[in-house]
Amino acid sequence: MEAVAKVQRQMVRLRGRSYVAFVFVPMVPIQVWLQEIDATIARSPGFFAGRPVVIDLSSVDLSQSGIGHLLTSLQDRNIRVLGIEGVEEGRLTPSMPPLLSGGRSCVIESSAAKKVEAKAETKPTSLLLEAPVRSGQTVIFPEGDVTILGSVGSGAEVVAGGSIHVYGALRGRAMAGVNGHTSARIYCQKIEAELLAIDGFYQTADDIDAALRGKPAQAWLQGNTMRITALN
């Protein structure tokens, strides 16, 4: 009698990863809004490169064909649309990106996981990096402030739910207050940034006063305007 090997069941392992996506909120007239997108790309050609984008259509009333035209226009600009929100599902076709539910966080957990969570330590509200952030690296810390005891290289990216402190040159991109923290600030010892953003309001390198470049500086929001001044 031949022995039959018992097939072992493979366990499916689920992991979660967070990606920072730009949320586009188109305004009418759409053509003018697209021109602003073009201006941003002209100032910073790599601004949207490889970045997932979600379109929030809650501020406009577009027909199905209008949505299709908008998606095609963005695709022509090499902008990837990950999903759409703020519109009735009936206005989307199967070939369009999926309808999302407003970007709310989603947690899958079992009752056993809840018991573990009760014993878990409180998450830190700040992240300290003792090494520089090099070109091509991305640091994402949506829970709070990020402090870097070094420089942020060109092409590097730092994303924080709170403020960003760079004790060196800031040459890459810094995005603070990404979860709606309007009082977040960005501090650096030497401002040479490719892009600064706070709660979705941003300025590219061309927008930053040339007199500030290479000097200690801070950025914060004053209403809907980003202010960048010397750090004395």
C-alpha positions as CSV (number, residue, x, y, z in Angstrom):
1,M,0.0,0.0,0.0
2,E,1.5,3.4,-1.1
3,A,1.7,6.1,1.4
4,V,-0.1,9.3,0.3
5,A,1.6,12.5,1.4
6,K,-0.8,14.9,3.1
7,V,-0.9,18.2,1.3
8,Q,-0.2,21.0,3.7
9,R,-2.5,23.9,3.6
10,Q,-0.8,27.1,2.7
11,M,-1.7,30.0,4.9
12,V,-2.6,33.3,3.3
13,R,-0.7,36.1,4.8
14,L,-2.2,39.6,4.7
15,R,-0.1,42.7,5.1
16,G,-1.1,46.3,5.1
17,R,0.9,49.1,3.5
18,S,0.2,52.8,3.4
19,Y,0.6,54.9,0.3
20,V,0.3,58.6,0.2
21,A,-1.9,59.6,-2.7
22,F,-2.6,63.0,-4.0
23,V,-6.3,63.9,-3.9
24,F,-7.3,66.0,-6.9
25,V,-10.4,68.2,-6.5
26,P,-11.2,69.5,-10.0
27,M,-12.9,72.8,-10.3
28,V,-14.8,74.3,-13.2
29,P,-14.0,75.3,-15.7
30,I,-12.1,72.0,-16.0
31,Q,-9.8,73.4,-18.8
32,V,-8.5,76.1,-16.5
33,W,-8.0,73.6,-13.7
34,L,-6.0,71.4,-16.1
35,Q,-3.9,74.4,-17.0
36,E,-3.0,74.8,-13.4
37,I,-1.9,71.1,-13.4
38,D,0.2,71.8,-16.5
39,A,1.8,74.7,-14.7
40,T,2.7,72.6,-11.7
41,I,4.2,69.9,-14.0
42,A,6.2,72.6,-15.9
43,R,7.7,73.9,-12.6
44,S,8.4,70.4,-11.3
45,P,8.3,67.7,-14.0
46,G,8.7,64.8,-11.6
47,F,6.0,66.1,-9.2
48,F,3.4,63.5,-10.0
49,A,5.8,60.8,-11.3
50,G,4.8,57.4,-9.9
51,R,2.4,59.0,-7.5
52,P,-1.1,57.5,-7.1
53,V,-3.9,60.0,-7.5
54,V,-7.5,59.9,-6.3
55,I,-10.0,62.2,-7.9
56,D,-12.6,63.8,-5.6
57,L,-15.6,64.9,-7.8
58,S,-17.8,66.2,-5.0
59,S,-17.2,69.8,-6.1
60,V,-18.2,69.4,-9.7
61,D,-21.2,67.9,-11.6
62,L,-19.7,66.0,-14.5
63,S,-21.5,63.6,-16.8
64,Q,-20.2,60.2,-17.5
65,S,-18.6,61.5,-20.7
66,G,-17.2,64.5,-18.8
67,I,-15.6,62.2,-16.3
68,G,-14.1,60.1,-19.1
69,H,-12.7,63.2,-20.7
70,L,-11.1,64.3,-17.4
71,L,-9.5,60.9,-16.9
72,T,-8.2,60.9,-20.5
73,S,-6.8,64.4,-20.0
74,L,-4.9,63.3,-16.8
75,Q,-3.7,60.1,-18.5
76,D,-2.3,62.2,-21.3
77,R,-0.3,64.0,-18.6
78,N,1.1,60.7,-17.3
79,I,-1.0,61.0,-14.1
80,R,-2.1,57.7,-12.6
81,V,-5.7,57.8,-11.2
82,L,-6.0,55.1,-8.5
83,G,-9.7,55.7,-7.7
84,I,-12.6,58.2,-7.8
85,E,-14.7,59.5,-4.9
86,G,-17.5,61.9,-4.4
87,V,-19.7,60.7,-7.3
88,E,-22.6,58.3,-7.9
89,E,-21.4,54.9,-8.9
90,G,-23.9,55.0,-11.9
91,R,-21.8,57.7,-13.6
92,L,-18.7,55.4,-13.8
93,T,-18.1,52.8,-16.4
94,P,-16.4,49.5,-15.8
95,S,-13.3,50.8,-17.6
96,M,-12.9,53.7,-15.1
97,P,-11.0,53.5,-11.8
98,P,-13.0,52.1,-8.9
99,L,-15.2,54.2,-6.7
100,L,-13.5,54.7,-3.3
101,S,-15.1,55.5,0.0
102,G,-13.6,58.8,1.0
103,G,-10.2,57.7,2.0
104,R,-11.2,56.4,5.4
105,S,-8.8,54.1,7.1
106,C,-9.8,50.4,7.0
107,V,-8.8,47.9,9.6
108,I,-9.3,44.2,9.4
109,E,-9.0,42.5,12.8
110,S,-10.3,39.5,14.7
111,S,-11.5,39.3,18.2
112,A,-8.1,37.8,19.2
113,A,-6.4,40.8,17.6
114,K,-8.4,43.1,19.8
115,K,-7.1,41.5,22.9
116,V,-3.5,42.0,21.7
117,E,-4.3,45.6,20.9
118,A,-5.4,46.3,24.4
119,K,-1.9,45.4,25.7
120,A,-0.1,47.2,22.9
121,E,2.0,50.2,23.8
122,T,0.9,53.7,22.9
123,K,2.2,54.7,19.5
124,P,4.9,57.4,19.5
125,T,3.8,60.8,18.2
126,S,7.2,61.7,16.9
127,L,9.9,60.0,14.8
128,L,13.6,60.8,15.1
129,L,16.0,59.9,12.3
130,E,19.7,60.1,13.1
131,A,20.8,59.5,9.5
132,P,20.2,61.7,6.4
133,V,17.4,60.8,4.0
134,R,19.1,60.1,0.8
135,S,17.9,60.6,-2.8
136,G,15.1,58.1,-3.7
137,Q,14.2,57.4,-0.1
138,T,10.8,58.1,1.3
139,V,9.9,58.6,5.0
140,I,6.2,58.4,5.9
141,F,5.0,59.0,9.4
142,P,1.3,60.1,9.5
143,E,1.1,59.8,13.3
144,G,3.1,62.9,14.2
145,D,6.3,65.0,13.8
146,V,9.4,63.9,12.0
147,T,12.8,65.1,13.1
148,I,15.9,64.5,10.9
149,L,19.4,65.0,12.3
150,G,20.8,65.4,8.8
151,S,19.9,66.5,5.3
152,V,17.1,65.4,3.0
153,G,18.6,64.8,-0.4
154,S,17.3,65.8,-3.8
155,G,14.6,63.4,-4.9
156,A,14.0,62.2,-1.3
157,E,10.6,62.7,0.3
158,V,9.4,63.2,3.9
159,V,5.7,62.9,4.8
160,A,4.5,63.7,8.3
161,G,1.1,64.0,10.0
162,G,2.7,66.8,12.2
163,S,5.6,69.1,11.7
164,I,8.9,68.3,10.0
165,H,12.3,69.4,11.5
166,V,15.4,69.1,9.3
167,Y,18.7,69.8,11.1
168,G,20.5,70.1,7.7
169,A,19.8,70.9,4.1
170,L,16.3,70.3,2.8
171,R,16.8,69.6,-0.9
172,G,13.9,67.1,-1.5
173,R,10.2,67.2,-0.8
174,A,8.7,67.8,2.6
175,M,5.0,67.4,3.2
176,A,3.7,68.2,6.7
177,G,0.2,68.1,8.2
178,V,-1.0,65.5,5.7
179,N,-3.9,64.5,7.9
180,G,-5.4,67.9,8.0
181,H,-3.0,69.4,10.7
182,T,-3.1,73.0,9.5
183,S,-0.8,74.2,12.3
184,A,2.0,71.9,11.3
185,R,5.2,73.6,10.2
186,I,8.4,72.8,8.3
187,Y,11.8,73.9,9.7
188,C,15.2,73.4,8.1
189,Q,18.7,74.7,8.5
190,K,19.2,75.2,4.8
191,I,16.3,75.5,2.5
192,E,16.9,74.2,-1.0
193,A,13.6,72.3,-1.3
194,E,12.1,70.9,-4.4
195,L,8.6,71.2,-2.8
196,L,7.1,72.2,0.5
197,A,3.5,71.2,1.4
198,I,1.4,71.7,4.5
199,D,-2.1,70.3,4.6
200,G,-2.3,70.1,0.8
201,F,-1.1,73.6,0.2
202,Y,2.3,73.6,-1.5
203,Q,5.0,75.6,-3.1
204,T,7.6,74.3,-5.5
205,A,11.2,75.4,-5.8
206,D,10.4,78.2,-8.2
207,D,7.8,79.6,-5.7
208,I,10.4,80.0,-2.9
209,D,12.0,83.4,-2.6
210,A,15.5,83.2,-4.0
211,A,16.8,85.3,-1.1
212,L,15.9,82.5,1.3
213,R,17.7,79.7,-0.5
214,G,20.5,78.2,1.4
215,K,19.4,79.8,4.7
216,P,17.6,78.5,7.8
217,A,13.8,78.9,7.1
218,Q,10.4,77.8,8.3
219,A,7.1,77.4,6.5
220,W,3.6,77.5,7.9
221,L,0.0,78.2,6.8
222,Q,-1.6,81.5,7.2
223,G,-5.2,80.8,6.1
224,N,-4.9,79.2,2.7
225,T,-1.5,80.7,2.0
226,M,1.9,79.2,2.7
227,R,4.4,81.6,4.3
228,I,8.1,80.9,4.1
229,T,10.4,83.1,6.2
230,A,14.0,83.1,7.4
231,L,14.5,81.3,10.7
232,N,16.3,83.5,13.1
